[in-house]
Amino acid sequence: MEDIKNLILDKAKERMERFGFKKTTMDEISKDCKISKKTIYEHFNDKEDMFSCLLLRECHKTIELLFAQMGAVSDPLERLIQLTRKAIGHFNQDHFVTRILKDDELFLAFINRKYHEMIDEEIISMIAGIIREGKQQGRFREVDERIVAYAGFKLFQAFSYARTGPLRQEQNEQHYTEVLIDFIVNALVKK
């Protein structure tokens, strides 16, 4: 059952990447999957539901990928630094999820607030866990890890896919990443 659902989502992703959401039809996805439209509708209410499921799946894959890239780093500060660098690098590239997140109209139209909050909450909880660990080790100041994780996540968004203005021409992406890391380190590390 999950295999068919993932096949449908894979083919929908391929088609949407190539032609966009509006030009992708359920008939085309059905042909690409070599299954009936009835089978597609057994898994998804409509194209919007399928797109929401696809976006959620891809967001979770991205989260898993980014956290897996940190490997077995035991130092919480180093994990936060690596996570920040890798995430900004990832979201400044042209990935399916990044294109969707940058397309405010499409993203907001199909990922309802419940799903959006669910994804944000998952990420914030993971970051808060790293901060909590740093506090327990005595490396980080006594801070409210949920609030700091939330603020850090919002800053990350501002430095990557949710940027609302251009960066100064004389500075590159790496410079802005290092400024954000410096800010995070100075906000958390005990002196």
Salt bridges, closest charged atoms under 4 A:
ASP10 OD1 - ARG57 NH2 2.78
GLU14 OE1 - LYS11 NZ 3.92
GLU17 OE2 - ARG99 NH2 3.03
ASP27 OD1 - LYS37 NZ 3.06
GLU28 OE1 - ARG15 NH1 3.81
ASP32 OD2 - ARG15 NE 2.70
GLU58 OE1 - LYS13 NZ 3.07
GLU58 OE2 - ARG57 NH2 2.92
GLU58 OE2 - LYS61 NZ 3.69
ASP75 OD1 - ARG139 NH1 2.05
ASP94 OD1 - ARG99 NH1 2.99
GLU117 OE2 - ARG113 NE 3.14
ASP120 OD2 - HIS116 ND1 3.32
ASP120 OD2 - LYS154 NZ 3.84
GLU121 OE2 - ARG146 NH2 2.50
GLU122 OE1 - HIS60 NE2 2.58
GLU133 OE1 - ARG79 NH2 2.61
GLU142 OE2 - LYS135 NZ 3.22
GLU145 OE2 - ARG132 NE 3.01
GLU145 OE1 - LYS135 NZ 2.52
GLU170 OE2 - ARG168 NE 2.65
GLU173 OE1 - ARG163 NH2 3.14
GLU178 OE1 - ARG85 NH2 2.80
